Amino acid sequence: MRISSRIRHGVFRLTILALLGGLIALAIGIGAIDRYGLVDQAQPADVIVVLGARVQADGQPSPSLARRAAHAVVLYRRGLAPAILCSGGISNAAPVSEAAAACGRAVTLGVPPWATLLEQRATSTEENALYSAAEMQRHGWHTAVLVTDGYHLYRAALAFEHEGITVYPSPAQATAGPMSPLERWPREAREVLALVWYEIRWAMPGG
């Protein structure tokens, strides 16, 4: 009984230490992602790539997608690239794709339709990178200003670099203003978990 009790106490202590270690690692990860997403690295490139987000039931972009599109327009007007590539398929039974909603907003804000391109197959960040890279290759493009929300920027840049694209990450918050910490931190916690999953997948043969 005495040995069994010691074992139980030992397991309990190890469990607590593991949980504390996990929380510390999570906090460090959130901090790193948060800092990365605050820095605008935009510079001249072949194209501006806008990553998709939810489209509302009426076909209008969600606030997240709208601010990404608006920031891309600001970068386009600065002359950083001659075209905007919007990436994202149809999700949540929306009437249009995320790409169509984003580029539609860009056109509404003054970008010529001929300067916009749609990638409408992607349903995840990895697919954003995969299909956008294929579209870029068709045009002979190798560099991109990558636009998404700051909390999403690190993982998105990693996915695009995995596909061989040189990216200059640019957070939508550079135009829209910062998100509140209470809005950012839960999203960044999910980003940490997604990054762990990426590393596991990419470490596998054929990953």
FENZI-V790003 format. One line per field, one symbol per residue. ss: DSSP state (H for helix, E for strand, - for the rest). psi: psi as a letter, one per 20 degrees, with the letter a starting at -180 (. if undefined). burial: I if it has 24 or more other ideal C-beta (glycine too) atoms within 12 Angstrom, else O. A space follows every 50 residues. Layout:
ss = ???
psi = ???
burial = ???
This chain:
ss = -HHHHHHHHHHHHHHHHHHHHHHHHHHHHHHHHHHH----------EEEE E---E-----E-HHHHHHHHHHHHHHH------EEEE----------HHH HHHHHHHH----HHHEEEE-----HHHHHHHHHHHHHHH---EEEEEE-H HHHHHHHHHHHH---EEEEEE-HHHH----HHHHHHHHHHHHHHHHHHHH HHH----
psi = gggggggghgggghgghggggghgggggggggggggiipojprprhqppp qraqprhjiqqrgghghgghhhgghghikhqiqpopppaprkkqirrhgh gghghgghjjpphijqqpokhpjrgghggghhgggghhjkqiqpoopaqg higghggggghhjjpoqnpoqhihgirqqqhhhgghhhghhghhhggghg ghiqpj.
burial = OOOOOOOOOOOOOOOOOOOOOOOOOIOOIIOOIIOIIIOIIIOOIIIIII IIIIIOOOOOIIOIIIIIIIIIIIIIOOOIIIIIIIIIIOIOOIOIIIII IIIIIIIOIOIOOOIIIIIIOIIIIIIIIIIIIOIIOOOOIOIIIIIIII IIIIIIIIIIOOIOIIIIIIIIIIIIOOIOOOOIOOIIIOIIOIIOOIOO OOOOOOO
